[in-house]
Amino acid sequence: MRGDDGQIVPVAQSAELTATLVGDAVPKVYPDLSHGMGTVNADLLDFVNR
């Protein structure tokens, strides 16, 4: 989970790469948010509770 507006590490060099390295990863990219997003949302809670 990350935003697509990361100023230091582009999405393609982090989230997408990580998803290919982690077997059952499901990348979630949120438009116009920074790398850390700064928020808790339903997707994060779903991940924590599985």
mmCIF file as Biopython writes it, N, C-alpha, C and O atoms, coordinates in Angstrom:
data_model
#
loop_
_atom_site.group_PDB
_atom_site.id
_atom_site.type_symbol
_atom_site.label_atom_id
_atom_site.label_alt_id
_atom_site.label_comp_id
_atom_site.label_asym_id
_atom_site.label_entity_id
_atom_site.label_seq_id
_atom_site.pdbx_PDB_ins_code
_atom_site.Cartn_x
_atom_site.Cartn_y
_atom_site.Cartn_z
_atom_site.occupancy
_atom_site.B_iso_or_equiv
_atom_site.auth_seq_id
_atom_site.auth_asym_id
_atom_site.pdbx_PDB_model_num
ATOM 1   N N  . MET A ? 1  ? 0.838   -1.172  0.000   1.0 0.0 1  A 1 
ATOM 2   C CA . MET A ? 1  ? 0.000   0.000   0.000   1.0 0.0 1  A 1 
ATOM 3   C C  . MET A ? 1  ? 0.885   1.239   0.000   1.0 0.0 1  A 1 
ATOM 4   O O  . MET A ? 1  ? 1.788   1.391   0.823   1.0 0.0 1  A 1 
ATOM 5   N N  . ARG A ? 2  ? 0.599   2.096   -0.932  1.0 0.0 2  A 1 
ATOM 6   C CA . ARG A ? 2  ? 1.319   3.357   -0.988  1.0 0.0 2  A 1 
ATOM 7   C C  . ARG A ? 2  ? 0.642   4.268   -1.986  1.0 0.0 2  A 1 
ATOM 8   O O  . ARG A ? 2  ? -0.149  3.835   -2.824  1.0 0.0 2  A 1 
ATOM 9   N N  . GLY A ? 3  ? 0.968   5.518   -1.878  1.0 0.0 3  A 1 
ATOM 10  C CA . GLY A ? 3  ? 0.461   6.482   -2.843  1.0 0.0 3  A 1 
ATOM 11  C C  . GLY A ? 3  ? 1.354   6.506   -4.071  1.0 0.0 3  A 1 
ATOM 12  O O  . GLY A ? 3  ? 2.493   6.040   -4.030  1.0 0.0 3  A 1 
ATOM 13  N N  . ASP A ? 4  ? 0.834   7.051   -5.166  1.0 0.0 4  A 1 
ATOM 14  C CA . ASP A ? 4  ? 1.625   7.091   -6.393  1.0 0.0 4  A 1 
ATOM 15  C C  . ASP A ? 4  ? 2.393   8.400   -6.575  1.0 0.0 4  A 1 
ATOM 16  O O  . ASP A ? 4  ? 3.013   8.619   -7.616  1.0 0.0 4  A 1 
ATOM 17  N N  . ASP A ? 5  ? 2.352   9.264   -5.570  1.0 0.0 5  A 1 
ATOM 18  C CA . ASP A ? 5  ? 3.008   10.568  -5.685  1.0 0.0 5  A 1 
ATOM 19  C C  . ASP A ? 5  ? 4.262   10.653  -4.823  1.0 0.0 5  A 1 
ATOM 20  O O  . ASP A ? 5  ? 4.599   11.725  -4.321  1.0 0.0 5  A 1 
ATOM 21  N N  . GLY A ? 6  ? 4.956   9.528   -4.649  1.0 0.0 6  A 1 
ATOM 22  C CA . GLY A ? 6  ? 6.190   9.536   -3.883  1.0 0.0 6  A 1 
ATOM 23  C C  . GLY A ? 6  ? 7.260   10.362  -4.588  1.0 0.0 6  A 1 
ATOM 24  O O  . GLY A ? 6  ? 7.538   10.133  -5.764  1.0 0.0 6  A 1 
ATOM 25  N N  . GLN A ? 7  ? 7.851   11.299  -3.900  1.0 0.0 7  A 1 
ATOM 26  C CA . GLN A ? 7  ? 8.824   12.201  -4.515  1.0 0.0 7  A 1 
ATOM 27  C C  . GLN A ? 7  ? 10.238  11.636  -4.518  1.0 0.0 7  A 1 
ATOM 28  O O  . GLN A ? 7  ? 11.082  12.095  -5.288  1.0 0.0 7  A 1 
ATOM 29  N N  . ILE A ? 8  ? 10.509  10.653  -3.677  1.0 0.0 8  A 1 
ATOM 30  C CA . ILE A ? 8  ? 11.867  10.114  -3.574  1.0 0.0 8  A 1 
ATOM 31  C C  . ILE A ? 8  ? 11.983  8.746   -4.231  1.0 0.0 8  A 1 
ATOM 32  O O  . ILE A ? 8  ? 12.937  8.493   -4.966  1.0 0.0 8  A 1 
ATOM 33  N N  . VAL A ? 9  ? 11.027  7.863   -3.977  1.0 0.0 9  A 1 
ATOM 34  C CA . VAL A ? 9  ? 11.057  6.514   -4.536  1.0 0.0 9  A 1 
ATOM 35  C C  . VAL A ? 9  ? 9.820   6.310   -5.410  1.0 0.0 9  A 1 
ATOM 36  O O  . VAL A ? 9  ? 8.708   6.225   -4.889  1.0 0.0 9  A 1 
ATOM 37  N N  . PRO A ? 10 ? 9.997   6.230   -6.727  1.0 0.0 10 A 1 
ATOM 38  C CA . PRO A ? 10 ? 8.854   6.026   -7.619  1.0 0.0 10 A 1 
ATOM 39  C C  . PRO A ? 10 ? 8.167   4.683   -7.381  1.0 0.0 10 A 1 
ATOM 40  O O  . PRO A ? 10 ? 8.798   3.721   -6.942  1.0 0.0 10 A 1 
ATOM 41  N N  . VAL A ? 11 ? 6.887   4.630   -7.672  1.0 0.0 11 A 1 
ATOM 42  C CA . VAL A ? 11 ? 6.091   3.415   -7.465  1.0 0.0 11 A 1 
ATOM 43  C C  . VAL A ? 11 ? 6.715   2.219   -8.184  1.0 0.0 11 A 1 
ATOM 44  O O  . VAL A ? 11 ? 6.825   1.140   -7.601  1.0 0.0 11 A 1 
ATOM 45  N N  . ALA A ? 12 ? 7.117   2.392   -9.420  1.0 0.0 12 A 1 
ATOM 46  C CA . ALA A ? 12 ? 7.657   1.269   -10.199 1.0 0.0 12 A 1 
ATOM 47  C C  . ALA A ? 12 ? 8.911   0.688   -9.574  1.0 0.0 12 A 1 
ATOM 48  O O  . ALA A ? 12 ? 9.209   -0.487  -9.783  1.0 0.0 12 A 1 
ATOM 49  N N  . GLN A ? 13 ? 9.652   1.478   -8.813  1.0 0.0 13 A 1 
ATOM 50  C CA . GLN A ? 13 ? 10.891  1.001   -8.202  1.0 0.0 13 A 1 
ATOM 51  C C  . GLN A ? 13 ? 10.684  0.540   -6.764  1.0 0.0 13 A 1 
ATOM 52  O O  . GLN A ? 13 ? 11.650  0.190   -6.085  1.0 0.0 13 A 1 
ATOM 53  N N  . SER A ? 14 ? 9.458   0.534   -6.297  1.0 0.0 14 A 1 
ATOM 54  C CA . SER A ? 14 ? 9.236   0.084   -4.923  1.0 0.0 14 A 1 
ATOM 55  C C  . SER A ? 14 ? 8.041   -0.851  -4.835  1.0 0.0 14 A 1 
ATOM 56  O O  . SER A ? 14 ? 8.227   -2.062  -4.719  1.0 0.0 14 A 1 
ATOM 57  N N  . ALA A ? 15 ? 6.849   -0.342  -4.886  1.0 0.0 15 A 1 
ATOM 58  C CA . ALA A ? 15 ? 5.648   -1.161  -4.679  1.0 0.0 15 A 1 
ATOM 59  C C  . ALA A ? 15 ? 5.536   -2.272  -5.713  1.0 0.0 15 A 1 
ATOM 60  O O  . ALA A ? 15 ? 5.307   -3.430  -5.362  1.0 0.0 15 A 1 
ATOM 61  N N  . GLU A ? 16 ? 5.695   -1.923  -6.986  1.0 0.0 16 A 1 
ATOM 62  C CA . GLU A ? 16 ? 5.555   -2.941  -8.026  1.0 0.0 16 A 1 
ATOM 63  C C  . GLU A ? 16 ? 6.668   -3.984  -7.950  1.0 0.0 16 A 1 
ATOM 64  O O  . GLU A ? 16 ? 6.416   -5.172  -8.154  1.0 0.0 16 A 1 
ATOM 65  N N  . LEU A ? 17 ? 7.878   -3.560  -7.662  1.0 0.0 17 A 1 
ATOM 66  C CA . LEU A ? 17 ? 8.993   -4.493  -7.522  1.0 0.0 17 A 1 
ATOM 67  C C  . LEU A ? 17 ? 8.782   -5.395  -6.309  1.0 0.0 17 A 1 
ATOM 68  O O  . LEU A ? 17 ? 8.973   -6.608  -6.398  1.0 0.0 17 A 1 
ATOM 69  N N  . THR A ? 18 ? 8.395   -4.821  -5.196  1.0 0.0 18 A 1 
ATOM 70  C CA . THR A ? 18 ? 8.146   -5.605  -3.988  1.0 0.0 18 A 1 
ATOM 71  C C  . THR A ? 18 ? 7.068   -6.651  -4.228  1.0 0.0 18 A 1 
ATOM 72  O O  . THR A ? 18 ? 7.193   -7.787  -3.770  1.0 0.0 18 A 1 
ATOM 73  N N  . ALA A ? 19 ? 6.021   -6.283  -4.936  1.0 0.0 19 A 1 
ATOM 74  C CA . ALA A ? 19 ? 4.929   -7.227  -5.205  1.0 0.0 19 A 1 
ATOM 75  C C  . ALA A ? 19 ? 5.418   -8.423  -6.012  1.0 0.0 19 A 1 
ATOM 76  O O  . ALA A ? 19 ? 4.909   -9.530  -5.834  1.0 0.0 19 A 1 
ATOM 77  N N  . THR A ? 20 ? 6.384   -8.228  -6.886  1.0 0.0 20 A 1 
ATOM 78  C CA . THR A ? 20 ? 6.903   -9.363  -7.650  1.0 0.0 20 A 1 
ATOM 79  C C  . THR A ? 20 ? 7.795   -10.263 -6.792  1.0 0.0 20 A 1 
ATOM 80  O O  . THR A ? 20 ? 7.938   -11.452 -7.081  1.0 0.0 20 A 1 
ATOM 81  N N  . LEU A ? 21 ? 8.387   -9.707  -5.754  1.0 0.0 21 A 1 
ATOM 82  C CA . LEU A ? 21 ? 9.285   -10.479 -4.898  1.0 0.0 21 A 1 
ATOM 83  C C  . LEU A ? 21 ? 8.555   -11.225 -3.784  1.0 0.0 21 A 1 
ATOM 84  O O  . LEU A ? 21 ? 9.059   -12.227 -3.279  1.0 0.0 21 A 1 
ATOM 85  N N  . VAL A ? 22 ? 7.393   -10.755 -3.403  1.0 0.0 22 A 1 
ATOM 86  C CA . VAL A ? 22 ? 6.623   -11.373 -2.329  1.0 0.0 22 A 1 
ATOM 87  C C  . VAL A ? 22 ? 5.512   -12.187 -2.973  1.0 0.0 22 A 1 
ATOM 88  O O  . VAL A ? 22 ? 4.664   -11.646 -3.682  1.0 0.0 22 A 1 
ATOM 89  N N  . GLY A ? 23 ? 5.523   -13.472 -2.724  1.0 0.0 23 A 1 
ATOM 90  C CA . GLY A ? 23 ? 4.637   -14.397 -3.418  1.0 0.0 23 A 1 
ATOM 91  C C  . GLY A ? 23 ? 3.176   -14.040 -3.507  1.0 0.0 23 A 1 
ATOM 92  O O  . GLY A ? 23 ? 2.616   -14.038 -4.603  1.0 0.0 23 A 1 
ATOM 93  N N  . ASP A ? 24 ? 2.535   -13.738 -2.396  1.0 0.0 24 A 1 
ATOM 94  C CA . ASP A ? 24 ? 1.092   -13.495 -2.426  1.0 0.0 24 A 1 
ATOM 95  C C  . ASP A ? 24 ? 0.745   -12.021 -2.231  1.0 0.0 24 A 1 
ATOM 96  O O  . ASP A ? 24 ? -0.338  -11.690 -1.750  1.0 0.0 24 A 1 
ATOM 97  N N  . ALA A ? 25 ? 1.656   -11.153 -2.601  1.0 0.0 25 A 1 
ATOM 98  C CA . ALA A ? 25 ? 1.428   -9.713  -2.440  1.0 0.0 25 A 1 
ATOM 99  C C  . ALA A ? 25 ? 0.360   -9.216  -3.410  1.0 0.0 25 A 1 
ATOM 100 O O  . ALA A ? 25 ? 0.259   -9.682  -4.545  1.0 0.0 25 A 1 
ATOM 101 N N  . VAL A ? 26 ? -0.420  -8.273  -2.939  1.0 0.0 26 A 1 
ATOM 102 C CA . VAL A ? 26 ? -1.405  -7.593  -3.773  1.0 0.0 26 A 1 
ATOM 103 C C  . VAL A ? 26 ? -1.119  -6.104  -3.639  1.0 0.0 26 A 1 
ATOM 104 O O  . VAL A ? 26 ? -1.469  -5.496  -2.627  1.0 0.0 26 A 1 
ATOM 105 N N  . PRO A ? 27 ? -0.485  -5.510  -4.648  1.0 0.0 27 A 1 
ATOM 106 C CA . PRO A ? 27 ? -0.149  -4.086  -4.538  1.0 0.0 27 A 1 
ATOM 107 C C  . PRO A ? 27 ? -1.402  -3.208  -4.577  1.0 0.0 27 A 1 
ATOM 108 O O  . PRO A ? 27 ? -2.307  -3.437  -5.380  1.0 0.0 27 A 1 
ATOM 109 N N  . LYS A ? 28 ? -1.439  -2.233  -3.727  1.0 0.0 28 A 1 
ATOM 110 C CA . LYS A ? 28 ? -2.519  -1.244  -3.694  1.0 0.0 28 A 1 
ATOM 111 C C  . LYS A ? 28 ? -1.863  0.118   -3.813  1.0 0.0 28 A 1 
ATOM 112 O O  . LYS A ? 28 ? -1.099  0.521   -2.935  1.0 0.0 28 A 1 
ATOM 113 N N  . VAL A ? 29 ? -2.154  0.828   -4.887  1.0 0.0 29 A 1 
ATOM 114 C CA . VAL A ? 29 ? -1.576  2.143   -5.128  1.0 0.0 29 A 1 
ATOM 115 C C  . VAL A ? 29 ? -2.715  3.155   -5.181  1.0 0.0 29 A 1 
ATOM 116 O O  . VAL A ? 29 ? -3.692  2.981   -5.910  1.0 0.0 29 A 1 
ATOM 117 N N  . TYR A ? 30 ? -2.566  4.212   -4.392  1.0 0.0 30 A 1 
ATOM 118 C CA . TYR A ? 30 ? -3.609  5.228   -4.277  1.0 0.0 30 A 1 
ATOM 119 C C  . TYR A ? 30 ? -3.174  6.492   -5.006  1.0 0.0 30 A 1 
ATOM 120 O O  . TYR A ? 30 ? -2.112  7.045   -4.720  1.0 0.0 30 A 1 
ATOM 121 N N  . PRO A ? 31 ? -4.002  6.953   -5.959  1.0 0.0 31 A 1 
ATOM 122 C CA . PRO A ? 31 ? -3.648  8.134   -6.751  1.0 0.0 31 A 1 
ATOM 123 C C  . PRO A ? 31 ? -3.510  9.394   -5.910  1.0 0.0 31 A 1 
ATOM 124 O O  . PRO A ? 31 ? -4.283  9.635   -4.984  1.0 0.0 31 A 1 
ATOM 125 N N  . ASP A ? 32 ? -2.513  10.182  -6.254  1.0 0.0 32 A 1 
ATOM 126 C CA . ASP A ? 32 ? -2.307  11.516  -5.675  1.0 0.0 32 A 1 
ATOM 127 C C  . ASP A ? 32 ? -1.961  11.539  -4.191  1.0 0.0 32 A 1 
ATOM 128 O O  . ASP A ? 32 ? -2.037  12.595  -3.563  1.0 0.0 32 A 1 
ATOM 129 N N  . LEU A ? 33 ? -1.584  10.406  -3.620  1.0 0.0 33 A 1 
ATOM 130 C CA . LEU A ? 33 ? -1.139  10.378  -2.225  1.0 0.0 33 A 1 
ATOM 131 C C  . LEU A ? 33 ? 0.357   10.132  -2.190  1.0 0.0 33 A 1 
ATOM 132 O O  . LEU A ? 33 ? 0.920   9.544   -3.113  1.0 0.0 33 A 1 
ATOM 133 N N  . SER A ? 34 ? 1.003   10.584  -1.119  1.0 0.0 34 A 1 
ATOM 134 C CA . SER A ? 34 ? 2.449   10.385  -0.985  1.0 0.0 34 A 1 
ATOM 135 C C  . SER A ? 34 ? 2.762   8.934   -0.652  1.0 0.0 34 A 1 
ATOM 136 O O  . SER A ? 34 ? 1.861   8.126   -0.429  1.0 0.0 34 A 1 
ATOM 137 N N  . HIS A ? 35 ? 4.043   8.618   -0.623  1.0 0.0 35 A 1 
ATOM 138 C CA . HIS A ? 35 ? 4.517   7.257   -0.364  1.0 0.0 35 A 1 
ATOM 139 C C  . HIS A ? 35 ? 3.873   6.654   0.882   1.0 0.0 35 A 1 
ATOM 140 O O  . HIS A ? 35 ? 3.337   5.547   0.824   1.0 0.0 35 A 1 
ATOM 141 N N  . GLY A ? 36 ? 3.918   7.358   1.996   1.0 0.0 36 A 1 
ATOM 142 C CA . GLY A ? 36 ? 3.401   6.819   3.251   1.0 0.0 36 A 1 
ATOM 143 C C  . GLY A ? 36 ? 1.918   7.022   3.462   1.0 0.0 36 A 1 
ATOM 144 O O  . GLY A ? 36 ? 1.349   6.456   4.395   1.0 0.0 36 A 1 
ATOM 145 N N  . MET A ? 37 ? 1.290   7.796   2.643   1.0 0.0 37 A 1 
ATOM 146 C CA . MET A ? 37 ? -0.138  8.084   2.646   1.0 0.0 37 A 1 
ATOM 147 C C  . MET A ? 37 ? -0.617  8.843   3.875   1.0 0.0 37 A 1 
ATOM 148 O O  . MET A ? 37 ? -1.506  9.686   3.755   1.0 0.0 37 A 1 
ATOM 149 N N  . GLY A ? 38 ? -0.070  8.580   5.035   1.0 0.0 38 A 1 
ATOM 150 C CA . GLY A ? 38 ? -0.464  9.316   6.236   1.0 0.0 38 A 1 
ATOM 151 C C  . GLY A ? 38 ? -1.872  9.050   6.718   1.0 0.0 38 A 1 
ATOM 152 O O  . GLY A ? 38 ? -2.460  9.888   7.402   1.0 0.0 38 A 1 
ATOM 153 N N  . THR A ? 39 ? -2.421  7.906   6.374   1.0 0.0 39 A 1 
ATOM 154 C CA . THR A ? 39 ? -3.790  7.611   6.788   1.0 0.0 39 A 1 
ATOM 155 C C  . THR A ? 39 ? -3.986  6.114   6.951   1.0 0.0 39 A 1 
ATOM 156 O O  . THR A ? 39 ? -3.251  5.317   6.367   1.0 0.0 39 A 1 
ATOM 157 N N  . VAL A ? 40 ? -4.962  5.739   7.733   1.0 0.0 40 A 1 
ATOM 158 C CA . VAL A ? 40 ? -5.362  4.338   7.874   1.0 0.0 40 A 1 
ATOM 159 C C  . VAL A ? 40 ? -6.678  4.205   7.133   1.0 0.0 40 A 1 
ATOM 160 O O  . VAL A ? 40 ? -7.579  5.027   7.302   1.0 0.0 40 A 1 
ATOM 161 N N  . ASN A ? 41 ? -6.791  3.187   6.324   1.0 0.0 41 A 1 
ATOM 162 C CA . ASN A ? 41 ? -8.029  3.010   5.587   1.0 0.0 41 A 1 
ATOM 163 C C  . ASN A ? 41 ? -8.512  1.568   5.663   1.0 0.0 41 A 1 
ATOM 164 O O  . ASN A ? 41 ? -7.875  0.728   6.299   1.0 0.0 41 A 1 
ATOM 165 N N  . ALA A ? 42 ? -9.618  1.288   5.026   1.0 0.0 42 A 1 
ATOM 166 C CA . ALA A ? 42 ? -10.227 -0.037  5.080   1.0 0.0 42 A 1 
ATOM 167 C C  . ALA A ? 42 ? -9.297  -1.124  4.514   1.0 0.0 42 A 1 
ATOM 168 O O  . ALA A ? 42 ? -9.288  -2.249  5.013   1.0 0.0 42 A 1 
ATOM 169 N N  . ASP A ? 43 ? -8.515  -0.791  3.473   1.0 0.0 43 A 1 
ATOM 170 C CA . ASP A ? 43 ? -7.600  -1.789  2.907   1.0 0.0 43 A 1 
ATOM 171 C C  . ASP A ? 43 ? -6.545  -2.211  3.912   1.0 0.0 43 A 1 
ATOM 172 O O  . ASP A ? 43 ? -6.205  -3.391  3.993   1.0 0.0 43 A 1 
ATOM 173 N N  . LEU A ? 44 ? -6.026  -1.270  4.672   1.0 0.0 44 A 1 
ATOM 174 C CA . LEU A ? 44 ? -5.029  -1.591  5.702   1.0 0.0 44 A 1 
ATOM 175 C C  . LEU A ? 44 ? -5.660  -2.452  6.789   1.0 0.0 44 A 1 
ATOM 176 O O  . LEU A ? 44 ? -5.061  -3.439  7.214   1.0 0.0 44 A 1 
ATOM 177 N N  . LEU A ? 45 ? -6.838  -2.102  7.240   1.0 0.0 45 A 1 
ATOM 178 C CA . LEU A ? 45 ? -7.513  -2.898  8.270   1.0 0.0 45 A 1 
ATOM 179 C C  . LEU A ? 45 ? -7.820  -4.299  7.771   1.0 0.0 45 A 1 
ATOM 180 O O  . LEU A ? 45 ? -7.696  -5.256  8.534   1.0 0.0 45 A 1 
ATOM 181 N N  . ASP A ? 46 ? -8.216  -4.448  6.519   1.0 0.0 46 A 1 
ATOM 182 C CA . ASP A ? 46 ? -8.450  -5.779  5.951   1.0 0.0 46 A 1 
ATOM 183 C C  . ASP A ? 46 ? -7.168  -6.608  5.966   1.0 0.0 46 A 1 
ATOM 184 O O  . ASP A ? 46 ? -7.191  -7.792  6.304   1.0 0.0 46 A 1 
ATOM 185 N N  . PHE A ? 47 ? -6.045  -5.977  5.596   1.0 0.0 47 A 1 
ATOM 186 C CA . PHE A ? 47 ? -4.768  -6.679  5.586   1.0 0.0 47 A 1 
ATOM 187 C C  . PHE A ? 47 ? -4.378  -7.140  6.992   1.0 0.0 47 A 1 
ATOM 188 O O  . PHE A ? 47 ? -3.961  -8.283  7.177   1.0 0.0 47 A 1 
ATOM 189 N N  . VAL A ? 48 ? -4.511  -6.272  7.962   1.0 0.0 48 A 1 
ATOM 190 C CA . VAL A ? 48 ? -4.121  -6.593  9.340   1.0 0.0 48 A 1 
ATOM 191 C C  . VAL A ? 48 ? -4.994  -7.713  9.900   1.0 0.0 48 A 1 
ATOM 192 O O  . VAL A ? 48 ? -4.518  -8.543  10.674  1.0 0.0 48 A 1 
ATOM 193 N N  . ASN A ? 49 ? -6.239  -7.738  9.521   1.0 0.0 49 A 1 
ATOM 194 C CA . ASN A ? 49 ? -7.186  -8.721  10.066  1.0 0.0 49 A 1 
ATOM 195 C C  . ASN A ? 49 ? -7.214  -10.045 9.342   1.0 0.0 49 A 1 
ATOM 196 O O  . ASN A ? 49 ? -7.970  -10.935 9.732   1.0 0.0 49 A 1 
ATOM 197 N N  . ARG A ? 50 ? -6.401  -10.213 8.275   1.0 0.0 50 A 1 
ATOM 198 C CA . ARG A ? 50 ? -6.470  -11.514 7.590   1.0 0.0 50 A 1 
ATOM 199 C C  . ARG A ? 50 ? -5.516  -12.511 8.148   1.0 0.0 50 A 1 
ATOM 200 O O  . ARG A ? 50 ? -5.461  -13.646 7.674   1.0 0.0 50 A 1 
#
